Amino acid sequence: MVALIKQLLESRPFGALHVLTSGGNRYRVASADHADINPKDSARSF
């Protein structure tokens, strides 16, 4: 899943996306600047 998120964040042109967590929370990512992946390959902030 992390690899897919990385791929989507690096795509050009960037298309806004939503991340749905296992807890049911949904986060809109308007641009690649609004998300980050930490060095341990887990989602950190959306």
Secondary structure, DSSP 8 states (H G I E B T S, - for coil): -HHHHHHHHH-SS---EEEE-TTS-EEEE-SGGG-EE-TTSSEEE-
